[in-house]
Amino acid sequence: MSELFDAVDALVASRSTLPSPAERKRLRAAHGLTIDEVATALRVRRATVSGWESGKTEPRPPEREAYARLLDKLAELYPAPADTAVPVQDAPVPATFTGTPAPAEAQTRPAPEAAAVTASGNTQTSPAPIAAAPVAAPRPARATRTSSTSRRPGAKKAAPAGTPAAAADPRFENGPLAVVDVDADGKVAAYCTGGLVLDVPAKSLPSLVEWTLKEAKLGQPKLSGPGKDADPLLVLTEAALERYGLPAALTEEERLAGRIPEGHKVIKQLVRAEWKLTKRGFGPWARIYRPAKGSERACVQLCIPSWQALDTRHWGEAGQLPPAELARVLGVYASRVMTPRGSTAVTGLELMTALHPATRASEPDADGKRHSEYNPGSLGKDPVDCAPCEAPDGHPLLADLPRFHVRGPAEKVFEEAYDWARPMTDAECLRRHLVGVDVNMAFAAGSNGLPVGLGAPTHITNPVFDPKLPGSWLVDLSHVDLSKVKVGKEWVKLDGSLLPSPFTPKGDRPEGPAWYATPTVAYAQELGYEVRPLEAWVRRENGRYLDGWYNRLRDAYLATMTDLDVDANLSPEDFLTAMDSYKGRDPELAIVVSAIKATVKGGLGKLRERPRGEGWRPGEPWRALSRPTWRPDIRAAVISRTRINLHRKLLKHAAFTGQYPVAILSDCVVYAADGPSPLDFLPYREGKPLPGGFKLGINPGLVKHEGTQSVLWGEEVRERFNAPELNLARYIKDGTVTDVDNGE
């Protein structure tokens, strides 16, 4: 009989009534839930929930019942306004549904406790209503605080929309970080993610570190199996700095040194309590630790915004936010990328290692003991020398060169992003507008699926080029003529004088043999030309090391943009409209978007970090060379692939439309057009873009509108500065021209 009842229940559940897709999205946003959190709770993919909210797909059992219960509970908490009719959708399940349940992964961001929903649809708490996106939610209450063992303030206020809450791991149930502040009554409090505020009993910095490790329950689970859990992060406000005896700002001397003096009283307190500092000392991003005992780590990281820890170029005004809002911004970033380990550049590099640790535990030996061994697919724990052609000027490998020798293209790899422009043609001058489009997360997209070397290079002479083999190749590409190239499988005639060369950052045609990364040489073959390398440095041990890194940052970017109502399902027109004002919908989440993009560029830049003072002299090693992640060849390969990806789109666009770019700066391209919108020159037909060309959208590799100026503005600027090839892409965003270098 029970089996019959179960069958009846399943039959009823298969037709559970659901509100309309728009109402589903409203209810989720009203409770401060993200698509990722709903997907995690229901054990489906993020794209599945997105499809349910867009109306493209409908849930099927058993997820349909749980989803219906979730929406019913949310509807009780947040009824629709009286003047708004909420249609109910109970159409049959479409046959094209593809939302199969996916197992939860360690990298999936856990649902906030305040909004956690079980599979049966039971909500654990009922926070007060908050405004639906895109309106920012009210700040969490600060007045009522609890002891360090409590989960929430006494007055249960909703966390701001998009705030990650406590992790599922009980060791880190209060989240990855806390902002420590002192209120008007002199009481110290720690603002955690999800709106949680804890009392802080610590009277000194050493006791604050002890409290953090023993009571605060802060931290973040590791991102990969062989990895390590993230250390808790404490962000100290100016009031907290004063309470614990630290200066509110660094002096000019301390700022240049990047730390406070070794003899500072707080450092002495730490030493007496047997705490240590890393080699970089007590600076904006300080790490306080005791040597690990076995697998037990005892380490706390400090972030001090008033010491310029949060670079305004990447974090905007985050350092000026109140504690609760700052905890939200950093918490969203931590949950979607990782707990910050320093600047966005440092964090970008650390993310690579966190996803691909150098070592792992071996299988048990005869005595049942495990040992540390190389983790396949990683860069290992020991640095490797680059090839001489990959070494930047001043590298020890080049110590024997004459002091003032300038290396040319035949001596070094020079793979950089585009900085190219040309004079406009008469026909372009008759058009009214200059329209710039920018490639989303261009360098991240360039890293996706890219094979890179994992070990040391091998030198070979007169090699046969292999497009699947990462390395650097000395080859003459001066014979490649852009006036006649293969686009796809067909030979196409173009005006090569209006296109930049794909082989040099300045767009000049090569004049002889030069060193290139593998993607650049492979592109010459793709264009239909033979390549005969003279020599090469290749890496036979290779793999797609950056795939996990790309996926993590892509998902972080897309999830945050979705929270800002910019998603992958928008039409080109709706996408342009949504992008026009996305930062104003939630300025705090807009800061997170900026930080994610900076993490991509900064992380790749760190792969070829140059000397940073420290008394360095040319020919001597510098600190970064001791890292296994100092890999200029990987950086060169990513930049090469990114530039080639862009050039491929330029050719497609030119072959199909006869239009050529006027200027290119990195991932921004400017065209002359009759109208002010990208849709005035992009060849959309019935809403479909040119295959392989530029496509509007939020996904990495697609483009957005960068800015529009008049053709008269462009000509006037070039005439005023006597620079006929001034790169207008540099100024297309707002038209402000402040720094002009015309090559003189």
TIDOZA-958855 format. One record per residue (C-alpha): residue in three letters; x, y, z. Coordinates in steps of 0.1 Angstrom, whole numbers, padded with zeros to 4 digits, always signed. Layout:
% TIDOZA-958855
ALAXYZ/...
//
This chain:
% TIDOZA-958855
MET+0000+0000+0000/SER+0028+0024+0008/GLU+0042+0019-0027/LEU+0009+0029-0041/PHE+0008+0061-0020/ASP+0044+0069-0031/ALA+0033+0065-0067/VAL+0003+0088-0061/ASP+0025+0114-0044/ALA+0050+0113-0073/LEU+0021+0117-0098/VAL+0008+0148-0079/ALA+0043+0162-0076/SER+0049+0159-0114/ARG+0021+0185-0119/SER+0030+0208-0091/THR+0018+0243-0100/LEU+0045+0269-0104/PRO+0043+0307-0107/SER+0054+0324-0139/PRO+0092+0326-0147/ALA+0093+0363-0138/GLU+0076+0357-0104/ARG+0101+0329-0097/LYS+0130+0353-0102/ARG+0112+0380-0081/LEU+0108+0356-0052/ARG+0144+0344-0053/ALA+0157+0379-0054/ALA+0134+0391-0026/HIS+0149+0365-0003/GLY+0185+0375-0012/LEU+0192+0342-0030/THR+0214+0338-0060/ILE+0209+0313-0088/ASP+0239+0294-0075/GLU+0224+0290-0040/VAL+0191+0276-0054/ALA+0209+0253-0077/THR+0231+0240-0048/ALA+0200+0234-0026/LEU+0182+0215-0054/ARG+0213+0197-0066/VAL+0210+0209-0102/ARG+0232+0229-0124/ARG+0232+0267-0123/ALA+0221+0268-0160/THR+0191+0247-0151/VAL+0177+0272-0126/SER+0184+0300-0150/GLY+0164+0282-0176/TRP+0135+0278-0152/GLU+0135+0316-0145/SER+0137+0325-0181/GLY+0109+0302-0191/LYS+0131+0282-0216/THR+0127+0250-0196/GLU+0105+0236-0168/PRO+0115+0215-0138/ARG+0108+0178-0138/PRO+0104+0155-0108/PRO+0119+0151-0083/GLU+0133+0187-0085/ARG+0099+0201-0095/GLU+0083+0193-0061/ALA+0112+0207-0041/TYR+0113+0238-0063/ALA+0075+0243-0060/ARG+0078+0241-0022/LEU+0106+0266-0022/LEU+0085+0290-0042/ASP+0054+0285-0020/LYS+0074+0293+0011/LEU+0089+0324-0005/ALA+0055+0335-0017/GLU+0043+0334+0019/LEU+0072+0356+0030/TYR+0070+0379+0001/PRO+0035+0382-0014/ALA+0032+0399-0047/PRO+0020+0436-0045/ALA-0018+0439-0046/ASP-0018+0457-0079/THR+0003+0430-0096/ALA-0013+0399-0110/VAL+0009+0368-0106/PRO+0001+0342-0133/VAL+0006+0306-0124/GLN+0023+0283-0149/ASP+0014+0247-0149/ALA+0022+0237-0184/PRO+0035+0203-0192/VAL+0072+0197-0191/PRO+0088+0205-0224/ALA+0105+0176-0242/THR+0137+0196-0247/PHE+0144+0198-0210/THR+0181+0192-0203/GLY+0184+0201-0166/THR+0198+0168-0152/PRO+0208+0169-0116/ALA+0245+0174-0110/PRO+0264+0164-0079/ALA+0275+0192-0056/GLU+0312+0201-0060/ALA+0336+0214-0035/GLN+0338+0246-0054/THR+0301+0253-0053/ARG+0292+0282-0031/PRO+0271+0270-0002/ALA+0237+0285+0004/PRO+0234+0311+0032/GLU+0220+0298+0064/ALA+0195+0326+0066/ALA+0182+0314+0032/ALA+0190+0277+0033/VAL+0163+0255+0019/THR+0162+0217+0023/ALA+0151+0194-0004/SER+0117+0191+0012/GLY+0113+0229+0009/ASN+0116+0238+0046/THR+0132+0271+0053/GLN+0153+0274+0084/THR+0148+0311+0092/SER+0125+0338+0081/PRO+0144+0371+0077/ALA+0125+0403+0072/PRO+0117+0412+0036/ILE+0143+0430+0015/ALA+0140+0448-0017/ALA+0142+0427-0048/ALA+0171+0431-0072/PRO+0183+0455-0086/VAL+0176+0476-0056/ALA+0203+0472-0029/ALA+0190+0457+0003/PRO+0191+0476+0037/ARG+0222+0472+0058/PRO+0223+0445+0085/ALA+0214+0457+0120/ARG+0245+0466+0140/ALA+0230+0476+0174/THR+0223+0440+0186/ARG+0253+0417+0189/THR+0259+0383+0202/SER+0287+0362+0217/SER+0312+0345+0195/THR+0293+0313+0196/SER+0260+0327+0183/ARG+0249+0325+0147/ARG+0231+0358+0142/PRO+0224+0391+0159/GLY+0193+0391+0181/ALA+0174+0412+0156/LYS+0173+0389+0126/LYS+0178+0414+0097/ALA+0182+0401+0062/ALA+0216+0401+0047/PRO+0221+0423+0016/ALA+0212+0406-0016/GLY+0241+0387-0030/THR+0259+0383+0003/PRO+0273+0348+0009/ALA+0266+0334+0043/ALA+0281+0308+0065/ALA+0298+0278+0049/ALA+0285+0243+0053/ASP+0318+0232+0069/PRO+0312+0235+0107/ARG+0348+0246+0112/PHE+0340+0278+0091/GLU+0304+0282+0099/ASN+0308+0320+0103/GLY+0322+0325+0068/PRO+0357+0332+0053/LEU+0363+0366+0068/ALA+0352+0394+0092/VAL+0355+0431+0094/VAL+0366+0442+0129/ASP+0353+0475+0140/VAL+0347+0495+0173/ASP+0314+0512+0179/ALA+0306+0544+0197/ASP+0303+0525+0230/GLY+0339+0512+0227/LYS+0328+0476+0220/VAL+0347+0456+0194/ALA+0326+0436+0169/ALA+0334+0414+0139/TYR+0311+0418+0109/CYS+0309+0385+0091/THR+0292+0375+0058/GLY+0255+0369+0058/GLY+0247+0398+0082/LEU+0263+0380+0112/VAL+0279+0402+0139/LEU+0301+0387+0167/ASP+0313+0402+0199/VAL+0351+0403+0201/PRO+0365+0400+0236/ALA+0402+0404+0225/LYS+0421+0433+0242/SER+0453+0431+0221/LEU+0463+0419+0186/PRO+0478+0386+0198/SER+0446+0378+0217/LEU+0426+0388+0186/VAL+0446+0362+0166/GLU+0440+0336+0193/TRP+0403+0344+0194/THR+0400+0341+0156/LEU+0416+0307+0155/LYS+0399+0292+0185/GLU+0364+0308+0187/ALA+0355+0328+0156/LYS+0350+0298+0133/LEU+0363+0317+0102/GLY+0380+0303+0071/GLN+0372+0286+0039/PRO+0374+0250+0027/LYS+0400+0241+0002/LEU+0392+0244-0035/SER+0408+0211-0045/GLY+0414+0177-0030/PRO+0452+0181-0023/GLY+0449+0217-0014/LYS+0448+0236+0019/ASP+0419+0254+0036/ALA+0420+0291+0034/ASP+0432+0310+0065/PRO+0407+0333+0082/LEU+0409+0370+0070/LEU+0404+0399+0094/VAL+0398+0433+0079/LEU+0407+0461+0104/THR+0389+0494+0103/GLU+0407+0526+0115/ALA+0388+0524+0148/ALA+0401+0488+0152/LEU+0436+0499+0144/GLU+0435+0525+0171/ARG+0421+0500+0196/TYR+0449+0475+0190/GLY+0477+0501+0189/LEU+0483+0504+0152/PRO+0486+0536+0132/ALA+0455+0546+0111/ALA+0478+0553+0081/LEU+0514+0546+0071/THR+0540+0573+0070/GLU+0556+0579+0036/GLU+0587+0559+0047/GLU+0565+0530+0059/ARG+0545+0531+0027/LEU+0576+0528+0005/ALA+0589+0500+0027/GLY+0554+0483+0026/ARG+0554+0477+0064/ILE+0557+0492+0098/PRO+0591+0491+0116/GLU+0603+0458+0132/GLY+0605+0476+0165/HIS+0569+0486+0166/LYS+0552+0478+0200/VAL+0525+0456+0184/ILE+0552+0435+0166/LYS+0569+0431+0200/GLN+0536+0419+0215/LEU+0533+0393+0188/VAL+0569+0381+0193/ARG+0563+0377+0230/ALA+0532+0357+0223/GLU+0553+0335+0200/TRP+0536+0346+0168/LYS+0556+0351+0136/LEU+0553+0373+0105/THR+0561+0364+0069/LYS+0591+0380+0052/ARG+0570+0409+0039/GLY+0565+0420+0075/PHE+0535+0438+0090/GLY+0520+0457+0060/PRO+0486+0462+0044/TRP+0483+0424+0039/ALA+0500+0409+0070/ARG+0501+0372+0078/ILE+0505+0361+0114/TYR+0513+0325+0121/ARG+0529+0298+0141/PRO+0548+0270+0125/ALA+0524+0242+0114/LYS+0523+0211+0136/GLY+0514+0182+0113/SER+0483+0192+0093/GLU+0473+0218+0119/ARG+0477+0253+0106/ALA+0477+0284+0128/CYS+0476+0314+0106/VAL+0455+0346+0103/GLN+0457+0372+0076/LEU+0450+0408+0081/CYS+0437+0433+0055/ILE+0441+0470+0064/PRO+0422+0492+0040/SER+0435+0525+0054/TRP+0470+0513+0046/GLN+0459+0510+0009/ALA+0454+0473+0010/LEU+0424+0476-0014/ASP+0437+0493-0045/THR+0411+0518-0057/ARG+0418+0509-0093/HIS+0403+0475-0087/TRP+0383+0478-0055/GLY+0369+0513-0061/GLU+0356+0528-0029/ALA+0354+0495-0010/GLY+0379+0507+0016/GLN+0355+0535+0025/LEU+0324+0513+0030/PRO+0309+0507+0064/PRO+0319+0474+0080/ALA+0287+0454+0071/GLU+0289+0465+0034/LEU+0327+0459+0032/ALA+0321+0424+0046/ARG+0295+0418+0019/VAL+0318+0429-0009/LEU+0348+0409+0003/GLY+0325+0379+0012/VAL+0310+0377-0023/TYR+0344+0378-0038/ALA+0357+0352-0014/SER+0329+0328-0020/ARG+0331+0331-0058/VAL+0368+0335-0063/MET+0387+0328-0031/THR+0395+0345+0002/PRO+0418+0374-0008/ARG+0455+0367-0002/GLY+0467+0402-0011/SER+0462+0423-0041/THR+0439+0411-0069/ALA+0471+0401-0088/VAL+0484+0381-0058/THR+0450+0364-0054/GLY+0448+0356-0091/LEU+0482+0338-0089/GLU+0473+0321-0056/LEU+0440+0308-0072/MET+0461+0289-0098/THR+0480+0272-0070/ALA+0449+0265-0049/LEU+0432+0248-0078/HIS+0464+0229-0088/PRO+0485+0223-0057/ALA+0521+0213-0063/THR+0520+0181-0043/ARG+0495+0155-0031/ALA+0496+0126-0007/SER+0509+0093-0022/GLU+0493+0059-0018/PRO+0502+0042+0015/ASP+0536+0025+0014/ALA+0544-0009+0029/ASP+0542+0006+0064/GLY+0509+0023+0057/LYS+0524+0057+0056/ARG+0517+0084+0029/HIS+0543+0107+0015/SER+0542+0139-0005/GLU+0545+0135-0042/TYR+0541+0155-0074/ASN+0506+0164-0082/PRO+0500+0157-0120/GLY+0489+0187-0139/SER+0505+0212-0116/LEU+0536+0233-0120/GLY+0554+0214-0092/LYS+0570+0229-0061/ASP+0604+0238-0077/PRO+0609+0267-0102/VAL+0622+0260-0137/ASP+0643+0282-0158/CYS+0627+0299-0188/ALA+0642+0298-0223/PRO+0666+0327-0230/CYS+0642+0342-0255/GLU+0615+0342-0229/ALA+0636+0359-0202/PRO+0628+0396-0196/ASP+0657+0421-0197/GLY+0679+0419-0167/HIS+0673+0382-0161/PRO+0703+0361-0149/LEU+0702+0341-0181/LEU+0712+0373-0200/ALA+0740+0384-0176/ASP+0766+0379-0204/LEU+0750+0403-0228/PRO+0767+0438-0232/ARG+0754+0463-0207/PHE+0735+0485-0231/HIS+0725+0458-0256/VAL+0689+0461-0269/ARG+0674+0427-0279/GLY+0653+0427-0311/PRO+0625+0404-0322/ALA+0650+0377-0332/GLU+0663+0375-0296/LYS+0632+0377-0274/VAL+0595+0368-0274/PHE+0575+0399-0276/GLU+0539+0387-0272/GLU+0518+0417-0260/ALA+0483+0430-0264/TYR+0474+0453-0293/ASP+0481+0490-0293/TRP+0474+0499-0329/ALA+0457+0527-0349/ARG+0456+0540-0384/PRO+0443+0572-0402/MET+0407+0570-0413/THR+0398+0566-0449/ASP+0377+0592-0468/ALA+0347+0569-0466/GLU+0351+0565-0428/CYS+0354+0603-0423/LEU+0320+0607-0439/ARG+0304+0585-0413/ARG+0291+0602-0381/HIS+0303+0580-0352/LEU+0332+0561-0338/VAL+0319+0531-0319/GLY+0340+0510-0295/VAL+0333+0475-0284/ASP+0352+0457-0257/VAL+0358+0419-0254/ASN+0345+0406-0220/MET+0372+0389-0199/ALA+0393+0387-0230/PHE+0424+0373-0214/ALA+0404+0348-0194/ALA+0388+0336-0226/GLY+0423+0334-0241/SER+0434+0310-0213/ASN+0404+0286-0218/GLY+0415+0253-0232/LEU+0450+0265-0238/PRO+0478+0239-0235/VAL+0507+0254-0216/GLY+0541+0239-0205/LEU+0543+0224-0171/GLY+0581+0217-0170/ALA+0613+0230-0183/PRO+0619+0238-0220/THR+0638+0217-0245/HIS+0659+0234-0273/ILE+0656+0221-0308/THR+0669+0233-0342/ASN+0651+0232-0375/PRO+0620+0218-0359/VAL+0588+0208-0377/PHE+0561+0231-0363/ASP+0535+0214-0341/PRO+0505+0236-0332/LYS+0497+0214-0302/LEU+0531+0218-0286/PRO+0535+0248-0263/GLY+0567+0267-0267/SER+0585+0296-0284/TRP+0595+0294-0321/LEU+0619+0314-0341/VAL+0603+0318-0375/ASP+0600+0343-0403/LEU+0563+0353-0409/SER+0570+0383-0430/HIS+0556+0365-0461/VAL+0521+0363-0447/ASP+0500+0387-0468/LEU+0468+0399-0452/SER+0454+0409-0486/LYS+0448+0372-0494/VAL+0441+0349-0465/LYS+0421+0319-0456/VAL+0390+0327-0436/GLY+0376+0293-0426/LYS+0382+0271-0456/GLU+0380+0298-0483/TRP+0406+0322-0496/VAL+0394+0358-0492/LYS+0408+0390-0507/LEU+0409+0420-0482/ASP+0425+0454-0480/GLY+0455+0444-0459/SER+0466+0480-0454/LEU+0436+0486-0432/LEU+0442+0457-0409/PRO+0469+0452-0382/SER+0493+0424-0385/PRO+0484+0396-0361/PHE+0520+0390-0353/THR+0531+0422-0336/PRO+0515+0443-0308/LYS+0518+0475-0329/GLY+0503+0458-0359/ASP+0534+0462-0380/ARG+0543+0436-0406/PRO+0573+0415-0394/GLU+0606+0422-0412/GLY+0623+0389-0406/PRO+0627+0360-0382/ALA+0612+0366-0348/TRP+0603+0346-0317/TYR+0566+0338-0312/ALA+0545+0317-0289/THR+0528+0286-0304/PRO+0493+0302-0309/THR+0508+0330-0331/VAL+0526+0306-0354/ALA+0496+0283-0356/TYR+0475+0313-0367/ALA+0499+0319-0396/GLN+0492+0283-0407/GLU+0455+0289-0403/LEU+0457+0318-0427/GLY+0470+0295-0453/TYR+0507+0301-0452/GLU+0536+0277-0447/VAL+0558+0282-0416/ARG+0594+0269-0412/PRO+0609+0275-0378/LEU+0646+0279-0375/GLU+0647+0268-0338/ALA+0624+0264-0309/TRP+0622+0260-0271/VAL+0593+0235-0266/ARG+0577+0220-0235/ARG+0568+0184-0241/GLU+0553+0181-0206/ASN+0522+0202-0209/GLY+0485+0204-0201/ARG+0455+0227-0197/TYR+0467+0241-0164/LEU+0445+0272-0166/ASP+0412+0256-0173/GLY+0401+0253-0137/TRP+0413+0289-0131/TYR+0393+0302-0160/ASN+0362+0283-0150/ARG+0363+0296-0115/LEU+0367+0332-0126/ARG+0342+0329-0154/ASP+0315+0315-0131/ALA+0323+0343-0105/TYR+0319+0370-0132/LEU+0287+0356-0147/ALA+0271+0349-0113/THR+0278+0385-0102/MET+0266+0400-0134/THR+0234+0379-0132/ASP+0228+0393-0098/LEU+0231+0427-0115/ASP+0204+0416-0140/VAL+0228+0411-0169/ASP+0227+0375-0180/ALA+0235+0353-0210/ASN+0198+0351-0221/LEU+0193+0387-0230/SER+0187+0398-0266/PRO+0213+0421-0281/GLU+0191+0452-0276/ASP+0182+0442-0240/PHE+0219+0434-0233/LEU+0230+0469-0243/THR+0203+0485-0222/ALA+0211+0463-0192/MET+0248+0472-0195/ASP+0242+0509-0196/SER+0233+0511-0159/TYR+0243+0479-0143/LYS+0268+0495-0119/GLY+0241+0517-0104/ARG+0218+0488-0096/ASP+0241+0476-0068/PRO+0274+0495-0065/GLU+0288+0470-0041/LEU+0284+0441-0065/ALA+0298+0463-0093/ILE+0329+0465-0071/VAL+0331+0427-0071/VAL+0329+0426-0109/SER+0358+0451-0111/ALA+0379+0430-0087/ILE+0372+0398-0106/LYS+0383+0413-0139/ALA+0414+0427-0121/THR+0421+0392-0107/VAL+0424+0378-0143/LYS+0448+0404-0156/GLY+0468+0407-0124/GLY+0472+0370-0120/LEU+0485+0366-0156/GLY+0508+0396-0150/LYS+0523+0379-0120/LEU+0535+0351-0142/ARG+0562+0374-0153/GLU+0567+0396-0123/ARG+0596+0420-0125/PRO+0620+0431-0097/ARG+0604+0454-0071/GLY+0632+0474-0057/GLU+0651+0454-0029/GLY+0684+0467-0043/TRP+0682+0446-0074/ARG+0707+0449-0102/PRO+0705+0436-0138/GLY+0718+0401-0141/GLU+0710+0392-0105/PRO+0680+0370-0095/TRP+0650+0386-0079/ARG+0625+0372-0054/ALA+0598+0362-0079/LEU+0622+0338-0097/SER+0620+0314-0068/ARG+0584+0307-0074/PRO+0573+0277-0096/THR+0545+0301-0108/TRP+0571+0325-0124/ARG+0563+0314-0159/PRO+0567+0341-0186/ASP+0560+0315-0213/ILE+0525+0309-0200/ARG+0518+0346-0199/ALA+0531+0350-0235/ALA+0509+0321-0247/VAL+0477+0335-0231/ILE+0484+0370-0246/SER+0492+0355-0280/ARG+0460+0335-0280/THR+0439+0365-0269/ARG+0454+0387-0297/ILE+0448+0359-0322/ASN+0412+0354-0311/LEU+0406+0391-0317/HIS+0423+0392-0351/ARG+0402+0362-0362/LYS+0371+0382-0355/LEU+0385+0412-0373/LEU+0390+0391-0405/LYS+0355+0375-0403/HIS+0340+0410-0399/ALA+0360+0425-0427/ALA+0353+0396-0451/PHE+0316+0397-0445/THR+0309+0435-0442/GLY+0339+0453-0458/GLN+0344+0472-0426/TYR+0378+0476-0410/PRO+0389+0487-0375/VAL+0402+0522-0369/ALA+0419+0516-0336/ILE+0426+0487-0312/LEU+0438+0489-0276/SER+0442+0455-0259/ASP+0406+0442-0261/CYS+0388+0473-0273/VAL+0381+0478-0310/VAL+0368+0510-0326/TYR+0349+0511-0359/ALA+0334+0540-0379/ALA+0296+0537-0382/ASP+0266+0556-0393/GLY+0249+0552-0359/PRO+0260+0554-0322/SER+0252+0518-0313/PRO+0273+0486-0319/LEU+0242+0473-0337/ASP+0248+0500-0363/PHE+0278+0481-0376/LEU+0276+0445-0362/PRO+0260+0423-0389/TYR+0231+0408-0369/ARG+0204+0391-0390/GLU+0171+0382-0373/GLY+0189+0385-0340/LYS+0217+0362-0350/PRO+0253+0374-0352/LEU+0280+0366-0378/PRO+0294+0331-0370/GLY+0329+0336-0357/GLY+0326+0374-0356/PHE+0317+0398-0329/LYS+0287+0389-0308/LEU+0271+0410-0281/GLY+0268+0393-0248/ILE+0281+0389-0213/ASN+0301+0356-0217/PRO+0339+0358-0218/GLY+0350+0364-0254/LEU+0318+0382-0264/VAL+0317+0420-0266/LYS+0299+0449-0249/HIS+0296+0485-0258/GLU+0327+0505-0247/GLY+0318+0540-0258/THR+0308+0562-0287/GLN+0322+0595-0299/SER+0318+0615-0331/VAL+0341+0612-0361/LEU+0346+0649-0358/TRP+0359+0644-0323/GLY+0384+0618-0335/GLU+0397+0640-0363/GLU+0399+0671-0340/VAL+0418+0652-0313/ARG+0443+0639-0338/GLU+0448+0673-0354/ARG+0451+0691-0321/PHE+0479+0668-0310/ASN+0494+0664-0345/ALA+0491+0626-0342/PRO+0473+0612-0373/GLU+0476+0577-0358/LEU+0466+0585-0322/ASN+0450+0555-0307/LEU+0414+0566-0303/ALA+0405+0534-0286/ARG+0423+0547-0255/TYR+0398+0576-0251/ILE+0366+0562-0267/LYS+0349+0555-0234/ASP+0343+0591-0223/GLY+0361+0612-0249/THR+0385+0627-0224/VAL+0421+0630-0237/THR+0446+0636-0210/ASP+0479+0619-0219/VAL+0490+0617-0256/ASP+0521+0600-0268/ASN+0525+0606-0305/GLY+0558+0588-0307/GLU+0581+0618-0304/
//
